[in-house]
């Protein structure tokens, strides 16, 4: 059994995270806090600095709220190293790719990792919509490739969606679950590799229908969201969720699912496309379905 999975023995467990954006830095943060040695890789030093600054700021908030001891935050930061060199991932037990949702970009990374990492390394993708089988197809070890779909913000959200590709082995799925649970997440398993998996399909279908209702003047954004909160017990309405996630990101996800499935419920309304064209993509731009 490899070094990361030796039960009660005290051993170093090494995680490599590819992509230091919001998701990648969040995965690095919770993993380092859970005792993993983490190498965080991105293509520029600037991206790495933004990522580690965000991690430190998040730790500081947890310390200020009394949810994390200062010494533990310092120790966790000490377990994170950064690099622009993909070769630094060579000795990782688990690699999680968390880059932009573009298949060509992911293919380039997985082709390189396939030749670089150990035979027993788990290769995981944080994709929210692209079929794992498509990502794994460029490797010579599709049985070692799995989806580990974390949720944003990673330090706060409990769920991790584990996705079995067409050739993902039981052993790989088990190791992915062990990793996710070791960093404090509760897992669901997607046994059939459909585009969008479970959670992205559900939220995309809801956001698309909500946007259509809003676009056609059936109800205001506020009332649509209020209906979901009070009628269904949702913590946040679908249009507010779109603003938080990014209208552009959800449009990209729905387009991926629609391309794969040709299911009309994932055909985004013209309004969402025009919002993205205009740059009204939610909280990060100051305007989406709501003004921020």
CORCORSUL-V402475 format. One record per residue. N is the residue number from 0. RES is the residue in one small letter. OMEGA is omega in whole degrees, -180 to 180 (999 if undefined). BURIAL is b if it has 24 or more other C-alpha atoms within 12 Angstrom, else e. D_FIRST is the distance of its C-alpha to the first C-alpha in Angstrom with 2 decimals. Layout:
# CORCORSUL-V402475
n: [N	N]
res: [RES	RES]
omega: [OMEGA	OMEGA]
burial: [BURIAL	BURIAL]
d_first: [D_FIRST	D_FIRST]
This chain:
# CORCORSUL-V402475
n: [0	1	2	3	4	5	6	7	8	9	10	11	12	13	14	15	16	17	18	19	20	21	22	23	24	25	26	27	28	29	30	31	32	33	34	35	36	37	38	39	40	41	42	43	44	45	46	47	48	49	50	51	52	53	54	55	56	57	58	59	60	61	62	63	64	65	66	67	68	69	70	71	72	73	74	75	76	77	78	79	80	81	82	83	84	85	86	87	88	89	90	91	92	93	94	95	96	97	98	99	100	101	102	103	104	105	106	107	108	109	110	111	112	113	114	115	116	117	118	119	120	121	122	123	124	125	126	127	128	129	130	131	132	133	134	135	136	137	138	139	140	141	142	143	144	145	146	147	148	149	150	151	152	153	154	155	156	157	158	159	160	161	162	163	164	165	166	167	168	169	170	171	172	173	174	175	176	177	178	179	180	181	182	183	184	185	186	187	188	189	190	191	192	193	194	195	196	197	198	199	200	201	202	203	204	205	206	207	208	209	210	211	212	213	214	215	216	217	218	219	220	221	222	223	224	225	226	227	228	229	230	231	232	233	234	235	236	237	238	239	240	241	242	243	244	245	246	247	248	249	250	251	252	253	254	255	256	257	258	259	260	261	262	263	264	265	266	267	268	269	270	271	272	273	274	275	276	277	278	279	280	281	282	283	284	285	286	287	288	289	290	291]
res: [x	x	x	x	x	x	x	x	x	x	x	x	x	x	x	x	x	x	x	x	x	x	x	x	x	x	x	x	x	x	x	x	x	x	x	x	x	x	x	x	x	x	x	x	x	x	x	x	x	x	x	x	x	x	x	x	x	x	x	x	x	x	x	x	x	x	x	x	x	x	x	x	x	x	x	x	x	x	x	x	x	x	x	x	x	x	x	x	x	x	x	x	x	x	x	x	x	x	x	x	x	x	x	x	x	x	x	x	x	x	x	x	x	x	x	x	x	x	x	x	x	x	x	x	x	x	x	x	x	x	x	x	x	x	x	x	x	x	x	x	x	x	x	x	x	x	x	x	x	x	x	x	x	x	x	x	x	x	x	x	x	x	x	x	x	x	x	x	x	x	x	x	x	x	x	x	x	x	x	x	x	x	x	x	x	x	x	x	x	x	x	x	x	x	x	x	x	x	x	x	x	x	x	x	x	x	x	x	x	x	x	x	x	x	x	x	x	x	x	x	x	x	x	x	x	x	x	x	x	x	x	x	x	x	x	x	x	x	x	x	x	x	x	x	x	x	x	x	x	x	x	x	x	x	x	x	x	x	x	x	x	x	x	x	x	x	x	x	x	x	x	x	x	x	x	x	x	x	x	x	x	x	x	x	x	x	x	x	x	x	x	x]
omega: [-174	-168	-176	-171	-178	173	-172	-179	179	-178	175	175	-175	177	170	178	-179	-177	-176	177	-176	-178	-178	180	177	177	177	-178	-177	-179	178	179	-180	175	178	168	-171	167	-178	-175	171	-173	180	176	180	179	179	178	177	-179	-178	175	178	178	-180	180	180	175	-179	179	179	178	-179	-180	179	-179	-179	177	-179	-179	178	176	179	179	179	177	180	179	-179	172	-178	-179	170	-175	-180	179	-180	180	-169	-175	-179	173	178	173	176	176	-178	-179	-177	-177	177	-172	-177	179	180	179	-179	-180	-176	174	-180	-180	-178	-179	-168	-170	179	-179	-176	-179	174	177	-175	174	177	-180	179	-174	-175	180	-180	180	179	179	-176	-173	-179	179	174	-180	-177	178	-179	-177	-174	174	172	-175	175	-176	-175	-4	-173	-179	-176	-173	-170	-170	165	-179	179	-174	178	172	-176	-177	180	-178	176	-179	180	178	180	179	177	177	-180	177	-176	180	179	178	170	-177	171	-172	162	-178	175	-173	178	-169	177	179	180	175	179	-170	-178	177	-179	-177	179	178	-179	-180	-180	-180	178	179	178	178	179	-179	-177	175	-179	179	179	177	-179	-177	176	180	179	178	-179	-180	-176	-178	-175	180	179	178	-179	179	-175	-179	173	176	178	178	-180	-179	-173	180	179	-179	179	177	179	-179	-180	179	177	-178	-180	179	-179	-169	-173	179	-173	-179	177	176	-175	179	-179	-179	-179	179	-180	176	179	178	-177	-179	178	-170	175	-174	-175	177	-179	-179	174	171	177	171	-176	999]
burial: [e	e	e	b	b	e	e	e	e	e	e	e	b	b	b	b	b	b	b	b	b	b	b	b	b	b	b	b	b	b	b	b	b	b	b	b	b	b	b	b	b	b	e	e	e	e	b	b	b	e	b	b	b	b	b	b	e	b	b	b	e	e	e	e	e	e	e	e	e	e	e	e	b	e	e	b	b	e	b	b	b	b	b	b	b	b	b	b	b	b	b	b	b	b	b	b	b	b	b	b	b	b	b	e	e	b	b	e	b	b	b	e	b	b	e	b	b	e	b	b	b	b	b	b	b	b	b	b	b	b	b	b	b	b	b	b	b	b	b	e	b	b	b	b	b	b	b	b	b	b	b	b	b	b	b	e	e	e	b	b	b	b	b	b	b	b	b	b	e	e	e	b	b	b	b	b	b	b	b	b	b	b	b	b	b	e	b	b	b	b	e	e	b	b	b	b	b	b	b	b	b	e	b	b	b	b	b	b	b	b	b	b	b	b	b	e	e	e	e	e	b	b	e	b	b	e	e	e	e	e	e	e	e	e	e	b	b	b	b	b	b	b	b	b	b	b	b	b	b	b	b	b	b	b	b	b	b	b	e	e	e	e	e	e	b	b	b	b	b	e	b	b	b	e	b	b	e	e	e	b	b	b	e	e	e	e	e	b	b	b	e	e]
d_first: [0.00	3.81	6.76	8.24	6.48	6.50	9.66	12.68	11.75	13.94	12.26	13.74	12.71	14.63	16.52	19.12	22.08	24.57	28.01	29.58	31.97	32.34	29.15	26.91	28.26	27.89	24.18	23.80	25.97	24.18	20.73	22.12	23.89	20.72	19.19	17.43	18.54	20.34	22.00	24.80	26.29	29.69	32.39	34.90	35.10	37.43	34.92	32.36	35.09	36.02	32.45	31.89	35.44	34.68	31.55	33.62	36.47	34.28	32.84	36.47	37.56	34.97	36.10	39.75	39.22	37.57	34.26	32.34	33.12	34.30	32.01	28.96	30.21	30.71	27.24	25.75	28.01	26.85	23.26	24.61	25.49	27.39	27.89	29.74	27.52	24.85	23.28	22.10	19.38	17.77	14.90	14.29	11.14	13.72	17.25	20.06	23.32	26.37	29.37	32.67	32.74	33.78	31.92	33.04	31.62	28.21	28.30	29.02	26.04	23.52	25.00	24.44	20.89	20.02	21.13	19.80	16.19	12.97	12.18	9.11	11.35	12.92	16.67	18.79	22.56	24.74	27.55	29.86	31.65	30.43	28.62	24.93	25.58	28.17	25.90	23.09	25.75	26.08	22.49	21.15	18.01	19.68	16.89	14.81	17.91	18.79	21.59	21.28	24.98	25.81	29.41	31.96	32.38	28.62	29.11	31.49	30.28	27.86	26.90	24.10	24.60	21.51	22.74	21.41	22.76	24.17	21.05	18.28	15.55	14.78	11.07	12.46	15.06	12.88	10.95	14.49	15.87	13.51	14.56	18.17	18.43	17.10	20.09	22.48	22.98	23.78	22.66	24.57	23.27	25.43	24.89	27.48	27.49	31.09	32.45	32.49	30.02	31.39	32.37	33.87	35.87	37.25	38.27	39.63	41.74	43.09	43.83	45.53	47.74	48.54	49.49	51.68	53.43	54.05	55.17	57.68	59.12	58.18	57.06	56.24	52.70	53.14	54.23	51.49	48.85	50.74	50.82	47.03	46.64	49.29	49.20	45.46	44.11	42.31	41.66	42.89	45.00	43.89	46.23	45.27	41.62	42.56	44.19	41.21	38.67	41.13	43.46	42.40	38.70	39.55	42.02	39.39	36.97	39.77	40.81	37.34	37.27	40.87	40.29	37.48	39.14	42.86	43.20	46.31	45.06	42.85	45.85	46.43	50.08	52.18	52.33	48.65	49.09	52.23	50.65	47.91	50.62	52.56	49.64	49.86	46.13	45.87	45.23	44.12	47.50	49.65	50.76	49.21	50.37	51.33	52.70	50.39]
